Every structure is written in C-alpha cells, then in structure tokens.
Amino acid sequence: MENMEPATVLSISVCAVLIVVTVLSIYTSFGPPSKELSDPFEDHED
C-alpha cells in the first residue's frame, strides 16, 4: 500500500469524491430531505 503510484492515488480519490457526491445527490433528491424541496413549476402554475 505504501508503494502506490501518485496517479493511482489521484484516480481513487477522484472516484471516491464522485461516488460521495452522487450518493448525496440521490439522498437529497429522493430521501427525507426531499420533502422540503419545492417544485418551481407547481408554484407558478396558471
């Protein structure tokens, strides 16, 4: 583990950040916090 290439460490870090952002976005969109989101199209319906 101590002899990892810098490119490998960077790719693992970028992938980890991407996965965390994706999971957080899905949780915010469909989980319990989604109850607080408002739909702008519903708010301004004619």
N, C-alpha and C positions, 0 to 999 in steps of 0.2 A: 504494500500500500504506500510505502514511503518513496518508491521509485516511479510514481506516476508521472506521465508527461504533462506539461502545462496545458497542452491542447485538450487532453482528456479531462483534466480538472475543470477547464472552462466549459467544455461541452456538457459535462454532468451538471455543472452549476446552472447553465442556461436552461437545460431541460427541467431541472428541479423548479426553477422560478416559473417556467411556463406552465408546469403542472399545477403549482400552487395557485397561480393567477386563474387558470381555467376552473379549478375546483371552487375557488372563492366566488367566481362569477356565476357559476351554476348554483351554488348555495344561495347567493344573494337574489338570483332571478326566480328560483323555484322553491326555496326553503321558507322558513318562518319570516325572515325579513321582507319577503316579497309582499306581505300584507300592507306594508307601509308605502309601497310604490304606487304612484298614480299613473293612470293612462291618459296622456295628453289628448288623445283622440276622443275619449269618452268625456273629458272635461269641457271640450269645445264643440260638442255635437249640436247641430242646428235642429 
